[in-house]
Amino acid sequence: MASHWNKSPLHDRLKRLAESIDALVERDEAQARRAIEIGEHRRRAACELFAICQRFARDVNEMLERTQLELDPPDFPPDSFREYDVNLIQIHVRGRVLQIEFQAPDTLISTEDFRVPYILEGAIRSFNQDLLDRNAVDERLLFFCFDRADTGWRYFDARTYQSGMLTEQYLITVMESIL
């Protein structure tokens, strides 16, 4: 009976089907490894964002005499990153707030809202009581770009189309806008 299958067109199709199924296993395993790798990059990126905020708050606080910037949360170990939920970092002083919210996009790597591939997305919002009284909150989009030439946290201001790297210098600019 086996010799009948070996010589028929059906045998050739069955063989191709079996090879395709075997290749599926390899592709699925590669995808699972890629998802784990992206998850690790996301945790490191979240910690990097917190480190930028922490350096900013520390550097400003070293120069303040009468008050302090508050950083919430006060620390951000890698296991505090919530991959399937919203993450929040706030820097505030006397009713002036920088609020950074970020999360993973629906796909491992996305270009839906920004031209450079990214693995985390979010926003940096800045506000004070005057802005809240006018129902206004300044918002810029944030992306952790995952591209060989552009890896790192980037902001994008949809009103002005300005974009750049998220740095302490940029946080100074945002904080100045709400003082």
Residue frames as a rotation matrix with the C-alpha (Angstrom) as fourth column:
MET 1
0.569 0.822 0.000 0.00
0.822 -0.569 0.000 0.00
0.000 0.000 -1.000 0.00
ALA 2
0.373 -0.501 -0.781 2.86
0.218 -0.771 0.599 2.42
-0.902 -0.394 -0.179 0.78
SER 3
-0.662 -0.665 0.346 4.24
0.479 -0.020 0.878 2.01
-0.577 0.746 0.332 -2.72
HIS 4
0.037 0.770 0.637 0.93
0.980 -0.153 0.128 3.19
0.197 0.619 -0.760 -4.15
TRP 5
0.830 0.275 -0.485 1.20
0.437 -0.861 0.259 6.48
-0.347 -0.427 -0.835 -2.16
ASN 6
0.001 -0.944 -0.330 4.85
0.308 -0.313 0.898 7.02
-0.951 -0.103 0.290 -3.13
LYS 7
-0.753 -0.359 0.552 4.11
0.587 0.013 0.809 7.24
-0.298 0.933 0.201 -6.84
SER 8
0.115 0.912 0.394 0.88
0.982 -0.165 0.096 9.24
0.152 0.376 -0.914 -6.85
PRO 9
-0.323 -0.122 0.938 0.29
0.213 -0.976 -0.053 13.02
0.922 0.183 0.341 -7.11
LEU 10
0.756 0.637 0.151 -1.56
-0.053 -0.170 0.984 12.71
0.653 -0.752 -0.095 -3.82
HIS 11
0.529 -0.654 -0.541 1.69
0.849 0.419 0.323 11.58
0.015 -0.630 0.777 -2.18
ASP 12
-0.452 -0.732 0.511 3.44
0.731 -0.632 -0.259 14.71
0.512 0.256 0.820 -3.41
ARG 13
0.051 0.566 0.823 0.69
-0.163 -0.808 0.566 16.93
0.985 -0.163 0.051 -2.00
LEU 14
0.906 0.267 -0.328 0.73
0.230 0.340 0.912 15.07
0.355 -0.902 0.247 1.32
LYS 15
0.117 -0.952 -0.283 4.50
0.986 0.145 -0.079 15.47
0.116 -0.270 0.956 1.50
ARG 16
-0.511 -0.257 0.821 4.27
0.329 -0.940 -0.090 19.24
0.795 0.224 0.564 0.83
LEU 17
0.494 0.771 0.402 1.52
-0.200 -0.349 0.916 19.51
0.846 -0.533 -0.019 3.45
ALA 18
0.769 -0.276 -0.577 3.65
0.626 0.508 0.591 17.67
0.130 -0.816 0.563 6.02
GLU 19
-0.322 -0.936 0.142 6.62
0.896 -0.349 -0.273 19.94
0.306 0.039 0.951 5.26
SER 20
-0.241 0.322 0.915 4.40
-0.016 -0.944 0.328 23.02
0.970 0.065 0.233 5.67
ILE 21
0.821 0.568 -0.060 3.11
0.011 0.089 0.996 21.75
0.571 -0.818 0.067 9.01
ASP 22
0.380 -0.778 -0.501 6.68
0.925 0.339 0.174 21.07
0.035 -0.529 0.848 10.20
ALA 23
-0.526 -0.572 0.629 7.66
0.591 -0.778 -0.213 24.59
0.611 0.260 0.748 9.12
LEU 24
0.368 0.756 0.541 4.71
-0.031 -0.572 0.820 25.95
0.929 -0.318 -0.187 11.15
VAL 25
0.786 -0.122 -0.606 6.24
0.609 0.327 0.723 24.58
0.110 -0.937 0.332 14.33
GLU 26
-0.256 -0.966 -0.026 9.50
0.966 -0.255 -0.035 26.37
0.027 -0.034 0.999 13.57
ARG 27
-0.427 0.159 0.890 7.71
0.252 -0.924 0.286 29.65
0.868 0.347 0.354 12.77
ASP 28
0.672 0.738 0.061 5.56
0.096 -0.169 0.981 29.43
0.734 -0.654 -0.184 15.92
GLU 29
0.523 -0.562 -0.641 8.62
0.846 0.253 0.468 28.81
-0.101 -0.787 0.608 18.08
ALA 30
-0.552 -0.727 0.407 10.44
0.779 -0.624 -0.058 31.75
0.296 0.285 0.912 16.44
GLN 31
-0.039 0.639 0.769 7.40
0.061 -0.766 0.640 33.97
0.997 0.071 -0.009 17.07
ALA 32
0.853 0.333 -0.403 7.27
0.376 0.144 0.915 32.91
0.363 -0.932 -0.002 20.72
ARG 33
0.009 -0.928 -0.373 11.00
0.989 -0.047 0.142 33.69
-0.150 -0.370 0.917 21.11
ARG 34
-0.578 -0.184 0.795 10.43
0.489 -0.858 0.157 37.09
0.653 0.480 0.586 19.45
ALA 35
0.457 0.820 0.344 7.52
0.092 -0.428 0.899 37.90
0.884 -0.380 -0.271 21.80
ILE 36
0.698 -0.293 -0.653 9.72
0.713 0.206 0.670 37.10
-0.062 -0.934 0.353 24.82
GLU 37
-0.388 -0.908 0.160 12.51
0.921 -0.387 0.040 39.26
0.025 0.163 0.986 23.38
ILE 38
-0.302 0.366 0.880 10.14
0.229 -0.868 0.440 42.19
0.925 0.335 0.179 22.75
GLY 39
0.770 0.600 -0.215 8.76
0.309 -0.056 0.949 41.81
0.558 -0.798 -0.229 26.29
GLU 40
0.260 -0.776 -0.575 12.30
0.930 0.043 0.364 42.11
-0.258 -0.630 0.733 27.67
HIS 41
-0.650 -0.467 0.600 12.94
0.656 -0.743 0.133 45.21
0.383 0.480 0.789 25.52
ARG 42
0.191 0.815 0.547 9.67
0.202 -0.578 0.790 46.72
0.961 -0.040 -0.275 26.77
ARG 43
0.788 0.059 -0.613 10.65
0.610 0.065 0.790 46.22
0.086 -0.996 0.015 30.42
ARG 44
-0.241 -0.949 -0.205 14.06
0.932 -0.285 0.225 47.81
-0.272 -0.137 0.953 29.78
ALA 45
-0.522 0.105 0.846 12.42
0.474 -0.789 0.390 50.70
0.709 0.605 0.362 27.90
ALA 46
0.621 0.782 0.052 9.99
0.326 -0.318 0.890 51.30
0.712 -0.536 -0.453 30.79
CYS 47
0.549 -0.502 -0.668 12.90
0.772 0.000 0.635 51.40
-0.319 -0.865 0.388 33.23
GLU 48
-0.531 -0.743 0.407 14.79
0.845 -0.502 0.185 53.73
0.066 0.442 0.895 30.88
LEU 49
-0.028 0.618 0.786 11.83
0.314 -0.741 0.594 56.13
0.949 0.264 -0.174 30.80
PHE 50
0.872 0.330 -0.362 11.63
0.421 -0.127 0.898 56.06
0.250 -0.936 -0.250 34.59
ALA 51
0.090 -0.930 -0.356 15.40
0.940 -0.039 0.340 56.71
-0.330 -0.365 0.871 34.81
ILE 52
-0.499 -0.197 0.844 15.03
0.599 -0.782 0.173 59.82
0.626 0.592 0.508 32.61
CYS 53
0.448 0.768 0.458 12.27
0.090 -0.548 0.831 61.10
0.890 -0.331 -0.314 34.89
GLN 54
0.782 -0.188 -0.595 14.20
0.624 0.232 0.746 60.18
-0.002 -0.954 0.299 38.03
ARG 55
-0.314 -0.948 0.051 17.36
0.949 -0.312 0.046 62.02
-0.028 0.063 0.998 36.86
PHE 56
-0.282 0.301 0.911 15.26
0.330 -0.861 0.387 65.05
0.901 0.410 0.144 35.96
ALA 57
0.763 0.642 0.067 13.55
0.127 -0.252 0.959 65.17
0.633 -0.724 -0.274 39.36
ARG 58
0.538 -0.633 -0.557 16.81
0.819 0.238 0.522 64.56
-0.198 -0.737 0.646 41.23
ASP 59
-0.447 -0.777 0.443 18.72
0.862 -0.506 -0.019 67.22
0.239 0.373 0.896 39.26
VAL 60
-0.012 0.524 0.852 16.00
0.085 -0.848 0.523 69.83
0.996 0.079 -0.034 39.79
ASN 61
0.864 0.415 -0.285 15.61
0.277 0.080 0.958 68.91
0.420 -0.906 -0.046 43.47
GLU 62
0.107 -0.909 -0.402 19.34
0.994 0.095 0.049 69.40
-0.007 -0.405 0.914 44.07
MET 63
-0.739 -0.402 0.541 18.88
0.491 -0.871 0.022 73.05
0.463 0.282 0.841 43.09
LEU 64
0.205 0.902 0.380 15.61
0.152 -0.412 0.898 73.73
0.967 -0.126 -0.222 44.90
GLU 65
-0.841 -0.509 0.181 15.65
-0.048 -0.265 -0.963 75.43
0.538 -0.819 0.198 48.28
ARG 66
-0.693 0.599 0.400 11.97
-0.705 -0.449 -0.549 75.74
-0.149 -0.663 0.734 49.26
THR 67
0.475 0.852 0.219 10.13
-0.739 0.522 -0.427 72.76
-0.478 0.041 0.878 47.77
GLN 68
-0.634 -0.656 0.409 10.75
-0.326 0.706 0.628 69.45
-0.701 0.265 -0.662 45.98
LEU 69
-0.175 0.517 -0.838 9.54
-0.906 0.249 0.342 67.77
0.385 0.819 0.425 42.82
GLU 70
-0.047 0.242 0.969 7.72
-0.605 0.765 -0.221 64.58
-0.795 -0.596 0.111 43.70
LEU 71
-0.557 -0.158 -0.815 8.23
-0.763 0.486 0.427 61.49
0.329 0.860 -0.391 41.56
ASP 72
-0.096 0.624 0.775 5.50
-0.638 0.559 -0.529 58.88
-0.764 -0.546 0.345 41.66
PRO 73
0.942 0.000 -0.335 6.20
0.272 0.583 0.766 56.01
0.196 -0.813 0.549 41.85
PRO 74
0.708 -0.705 0.040 9.43
-0.589 -0.559 0.583 56.66
-0.389 -0.436 -0.811 43.76
ASP 75
-0.516 -0.848 0.119 11.09
-0.560 0.439 0.703 53.65
-0.648 0.296 -0.702 42.10
PHE 76
0.566 0.674 -0.475 10.35
-0.787 0.270 -0.555 51.42
-0.246 0.688 0.683 39.13
PRO 77
-0.403 -0.699 0.591 11.93
-0.421 0.715 0.558 47.95
-0.813 -0.024 -0.582 39.18
PRO 78
-0.847 -0.005 -0.532 11.59
-0.521 0.208 0.828 45.95
0.107 0.978 -0.179 35.93
ASP 79
-0.815 0.550 -0.182 8.91
0.549 0.833 0.061 43.68
0.186 -0.050 -0.981 37.40
SER 80
-0.412 0.705 -0.577 6.62
0.271 -0.510 -0.817 46.66
-0.870 -0.493 0.019 38.04
PHE 81
-0.758 0.145 -0.635 6.11
-0.627 -0.429 0.650 47.12
-0.178 0.891 0.417 34.28
ARG 82
-0.100 0.819 0.565 2.62
0.004 0.568 -0.823 45.95
-0.995 -0.080 -0.060 33.30
GLU 83
-0.914 -0.390 0.111 2.81
0.081 0.091 0.993 44.74
-0.397 0.916 -0.052 29.72
TYR 84
-0.603 0.747 0.280 -0.95
0.663 0.274 0.697 44.38
0.443 0.606 -0.660 29.24
ASP 85
0.467 0.716 -0.519 -2.05
0.878 -0.446 0.174 47.45
-0.107 -0.537 -0.837 31.17
VAL 86
0.654 -0.187 0.733 -1.39
0.117 -0.932 -0.342 51.18
0.747 0.309 -0.588 31.40
ASN 87
0.004 -0.730 -0.683 1.76
0.995 0.068 -0.067 52.30
0.096 -0.680 0.727 33.24
LEU 88
0.778 0.355 0.518 1.92
0.304 -0.935 0.185 55.73
0.550 0.014 -0.835 34.85
ILE 89
-0.284 -0.827 -0.485 4.74
0.957 -0.211 -0.201 58.00
0.064 -0.521 0.851 36.03
GLN 90
0.749 0.528 0.400 4.05
0.486 -0.848 0.210 61.45
0.450 0.037 -0.892 37.50
ILE 91
-0.560 -0.794 -0.237 6.30
0.804 -0.452 -0.386 64.34
0.200 -0.407 0.891 38.38
HIS 92
0.415 0.785 0.459 4.55
0.564 -0.618 0.547 67.09
0.714 0.032 -0.700 40.28
VAL 93
-0.702 -0.538 -0.466 5.22
0.708 -0.459 -0.537 70.17
0.075 -0.707 0.704 42.32
ARG 94
-0.720 0.387 -0.577 2.69
0.098 -0.765 -0.636 72.51
-0.687 -0.514 0.513 43.91
GLY 95
0.240 0.971 -0.022 -0.19
0.017 -0.026 -1.000 71.62
-0.971 0.239 -0.023 41.60
ARG 96
0.270 -0.234 -0.934 1.88
-0.949 -0.226 -0.218 71.46
-0.161 0.946 -0.283 38.41
VAL 97
0.318 0.004 0.948 1.88
-0.218 0.973 0.069 67.95
-0.923 -0.229 0.310 36.95
LEU 98
-0.293 -0.348 -0.891 3.77
-0.947 0.236 0.219 66.06
0.134 0.907 -0.398 34.27
GLN 99
0.250 0.463 0.850 1.97
-0.513 0.808 -0.289 62.79
-0.821 -0.364 0.440 33.74
ILE 100
-0.472 -0.471 -0.745 3.48
-0.879 0.315 0.358 60.08
0.066 0.824 -0.562 31.58
GLU 101
0.339 0.651 0.679 1.28
-0.510 0.734 -0.448 57.20
-0.790 -0.194 0.581 30.57
PHE 102
-0.306 -0.456 -0.836 2.48
-0.948 0.229 0.222 54.32
0.090 0.860 -0.502 28.41
GLN 103
0.342 0.460 0.819 1.53
-0.427 0.853 -0.300 50.82
-0.837 -0.247 0.488 27.35
ALA 104
-0.715 -0.522 0.465 2.26
0.118 0.565 0.816 48.15
-0.689 0.639 -0.343 24.77
PRO 105
-0.405 0.596 -0.693 0.52
-0.907 -0.359 0.222 48.52
-0.116 0.718 0.686 21.39
ASP 106
0.563 0.767 0.308 -1.82
-0.696 0.641 -0.324 45.78
-0.446 -0.032 0.894 20.17
THR 107
0.912 -0.331 -0.243 0.95
0.064 0.700 -0.712 44.22
0.405 0.633 0.659 18.06
LEU 108
0.489 -0.794 -0.361 4.54
0.836 0.309 0.454 43.37
-0.249 -0.524 0.814 19.01
ILE 109
-0.676 -0.659 -0.330 5.92
0.461 -0.727 0.509 46.16
-0.575 0.192 0.795 16.84
SER 110
0.385 0.907 0.173 3.72
0.795 -0.231 -0.560 48.91
-0.468 0.353 -0.810 15.41
THR 111
-0.864 -0.497 0.077 3.91
0.477 -0.761 0.439 51.83
-0.160 0.416 0.895 13.00
GLU 112
-0.056 0.967 0.250 0.21
0.980 0.005 0.198 52.71
0.190 0.256 -0.948 13.25
ASP 113
0.839 0.475 -0.267 0.61
0.535 -0.811 0.237 56.07
-0.104 -0.342 -0.934 15.02
PHE 114
0.507 -0.759 -0.408 4.25
-0.472 -0.641 0.606 56.94
-0.721 -0.115 -0.683 14.28
ARG 115
0.751 -0.147 -0.644 6.39
-0.625 0.159 -0.764 56.38
0.215 0.976 0.027 11.20
VAL 116
-0.378 -0.919 -0.110 9.27
-0.756 0.375 -0.537 54.71
0.535 -0.119 -0.836 13.08
PRO 117
0.117 0.447 -0.887 8.56
0.121 0.880 0.459 51.20
0.986 -0.161 0.049 14.41
TYR 118
-0.395 -0.188 0.899 7.73
-0.792 -0.426 -0.437 51.25
0.465 -0.885 0.019 18.14
ILE 119
-0.496 0.155 -0.855 7.09
0.301 0.954 -0.002 48.72
0.815 -0.258 -0.519 20.92
LEU 120
-0.359 0.458 -0.813 5.59
0.871 -0.149 -0.468 51.06
-0.336 -0.876 -0.346 23.54
GLU 121
-0.430 0.304 0.850 3.24
0.424 -0.763 0.487 53.99
0.797 0.570 0.199 23.08
GLY 122
-0.051 0.456 -0.889 1.78
0.986 -0.121 -0.118 56.63
-0.162 -0.882 -0.443 25.32
ALA 123
0.421 0.222 0.880 1.57
0.407 -0.913 0.036 60.32
0.811 0.343 -0.474 26.09
ILE 124
-0.635 -0.493 -0.594 3.14
0.771 -0.365 -0.521 62.97
0.040 -0.790 0.612 28.25
ARG 125
0.364 0.819 0.444 0.55
0.628 -0.568 0.532 65.35
0.688 0.085 -0.721 29.65
SER 126
-0.779 -0.550 -0.301 1.26
0.602 -0.523 -0.603 68.58
0.175 -0.651 0.739 31.47
PHE 127
0.146 0.874 0.463 -1.23
0.410 -0.480 0.776 70.67
0.900 0.077 -0.429 33.38
ASN 128
-0.956 -0.239 -0.167 -1.82
0.256 -0.411 -0.875 73.05
0.141 -0.880 0.454 36.25
GLN 129
-0.396 0.869 -0.296 -4.97
0.610 0.007 -0.793 74.44
-0.687 -0.494 -0.533 37.85
ASP 130
-0.278 0.276 -0.920 -5.33
-0.507 -0.856 -0.104 77.25
-0.816 0.438 0.377 35.28
LEU 131
-0.804 -0.047 -0.593 -5.29
-0.565 0.369 0.738 74.74
0.184 0.928 -0.323 32.43
LEU 132
-0.841 0.519 -0.153 -7.73
0.540 0.822 -0.180 72.46
0.033 -0.234 -0.972 34.23
ASP 133
-0.337 0.728 -0.598 -10.10
0.187 -0.571 -0.800 75.40
-0.923 -0.381 0.056 34.82
ARG 134
-0.140 0.224 -0.964 -10.12
-0.852 -0.523 0.002 75.90
-0.504 0.822 0.265 31.03
ASN 135
0.706 0.384 0.595 -10.49
-0.156 0.904 -0.399 72.15
-0.691 0.188 0.698 30.35
ALA 136
0.734 -0.549 -0.398 -7.09
-0.512 -0.064 -0.856 72.16
0.445 0.833 -0.329 28.67
VAL 137
0.598 -0.657 0.459 -4.31
-0.076 0.524 0.848 69.63
-0.798 -0.542 0.264 29.10
ASP 138
0.299 -0.597 -0.745 -1.18
-0.951 -0.253 -0.179 69.82
-0.082 0.762 -0.643 26.98
GLU 139
0.590 -0.029 0.807 -0.44
-0.117 0.986 0.122 66.41
-0.799 -0.167 0.578 25.46
ARG 140
0.046 -0.623 -0.781 2.37
-0.999 -0.019 -0.044 65.01
0.012 0.782 -0.623 23.36
LEU 141
0.929 0.293 -0.225 2.54
-0.314 0.947 -0.064 61.43
0.195 0.130 0.972 22.14
LEU 142
0.044 -0.924 0.380 5.37
-0.904 0.125 0.410 59.15
-0.426 -0.361 -0.830 23.27
PHE 143
0.918 0.154 -0.365 6.84
-0.317 0.838 -0.444 56.13
0.237 0.524 0.818 21.54
PHE 144
0.164 -0.902 0.400 9.68
-0.438 0.297 0.849 53.80
-0.884 -0.314 -0.346 22.37
CYS 145
0.679 0.034 -0.733 11.03
-0.733 0.079 -0.675 53.34
0.035 0.996 0.079 18.88
PHE 146
0.336 -0.478 0.812 12.65
-0.141 0.827 0.545 50.04
-0.931 -0.297 0.210 18.11
ASP 147
0.986 -0.109 0.125 14.67
0.132 0.052 -0.990 50.64
0.102 0.993 0.066 15.01
ARG 148
0.325 -0.940 -0.100 18.40
0.944 0.328 -0.019 50.33
0.051 -0.088 0.995 14.47
ALA 149
-0.445 -0.538 0.716 18.82
0.580 -0.782 -0.227 54.01
0.682 0.315 0.660 13.70
ASP 150
-0.311 0.470 0.826 16.17
-0.419 -0.848 0.325 55.39
0.853 -0.244 0.461 16.06
THR 151
0.014 0.330 -0.944 16.00
0.653 0.712 0.259 53.22
0.758 -0.619 -0.206 19.18
GLY 152
-0.907 -0.278 -0.318 14.83
0.418 -0.489 -0.766 55.18
0.057 -0.827 0.559 22.21
TRP 153
-0.033 0.910 -0.414 11.97
0.835 -0.203 -0.512 57.26
-0.549 -0.362 -0.753 23.62
ARG 154
-0.890 -0.154 0.430 10.63
0.399 -0.720 0.568 59.86
0.222 0.677 0.702 21.20
TYR 155
-0.296 0.826 -0.480 7.93
0.327 -0.385 -0.863 62.48
-0.898 -0.413 -0.156 21.60
PHE 156
-0.742 0.177 0.647 5.60
0.612 -0.216 0.761 63.77
0.274 0.960 0.052 18.90
ASP 157
-0.585 0.560 -0.586 3.54
0.063 -0.689 -0.722 66.94
-0.809 -0.459 0.368 19.20
ALA 158
-0.293 0.550 0.782 0.52
0.907 0.419 0.045 66.48
-0.303 0.722 -0.622 16.92
ARG 159
0.697 0.566 -0.439 -0.26
0.434 -0.821 -0.370 70.23
-0.570 0.068 -0.819 16.94
THR 160
0.516 -0.588 -0.623 3.16
-0.611 -0.762 0.214 71.35
-0.601 0.270 -0.752 15.71
TYR 161
0.967 -0.135 -0.216 4.41
-0.042 0.752 -0.658 68.10
0.252 0.646 0.721 14.14
GLN 162
0.125 -0.949 0.291 7.61
-0.907 -0.228 -0.353 68.47
0.401 -0.220 -0.889 16.18
SER 163
0.959 0.069 -0.274 9.34
0.016 0.954 0.299 65.27
0.282 -0.291 0.914 17.13
GLY 164
0.108 -0.980 0.169 12.53
-0.678 -0.196 -0.708 64.42
0.727 -0.038 -0.686 18.96
MET 165
-0.330 -0.338 -0.881 14.19
0.364 0.816 -0.449 62.33
0.871 -0.470 -0.146 21.61
LEU 166
0.811 0.563 0.160 12.73
0.003 -0.278 0.961 62.41
0.586 -0.778 -0.227 25.10
THR 167
-0.249 -0.938 -0.242 15.50
0.568 0.061 -0.821 63.79
0.785 -0.341 0.518 27.33
GLU 168
-0.154 0.104 -0.983 15.84
0.925 -0.334 -0.180 65.73
-0.347 -0.937 -0.045 30.55
GLN 169
-0.947 -0.235 -0.222 16.18
0.135 -0.912 0.388 68.84
-0.293 0.337 0.895 28.36
TYR 170
-0.617 0.782 0.083 12.76
0.074 -0.047 0.996 68.12
0.783 0.621 -0.029 26.88
LEU 171
0.046 0.634 -0.772 11.23
0.915 0.283 0.287 67.58
0.401 -0.720 -0.567 30.33
ILE 172
-0.630 -0.306 -0.714 12.59
0.579 -0.798 -0.169 71.01
-0.518 -0.520 0.680 31.34
THR 173
-0.963 0.264 0.054 10.76
-0.132 -0.637 0.760 72.53
0.235 0.724 0.648 28.37
VAL 174
-0.240 0.928 -0.284 7.51
0.383 0.360 0.851 70.79
0.892 0.096 -0.442 29.28
MET 175
-0.048 0.179 -0.983 7.76
0.999 -0.010 -0.050 71.74
-0.019 -0.984 -0.178 32.96
GLU 176
-0.880 -0.323 -0.348 8.52
0.324 -0.944 0.057 75.37
-0.347 -0.063 0.936 32.08
SER 177
-0.762 0.605 0.231 5.30
0.045 -0.306 0.951 75.50
0.646 0.735 0.206 30.07
ILE 178
0.211 0.912 -0.351 3.13
0.504 0.206 0.839 74.95
0.837 -0.354 -0.417 33.18
LEU 179
-0.430 -0.420 -0.799 4.93
0.903 -0.220 -0.369 77.18
-0.021 -0.880 0.474 35.71
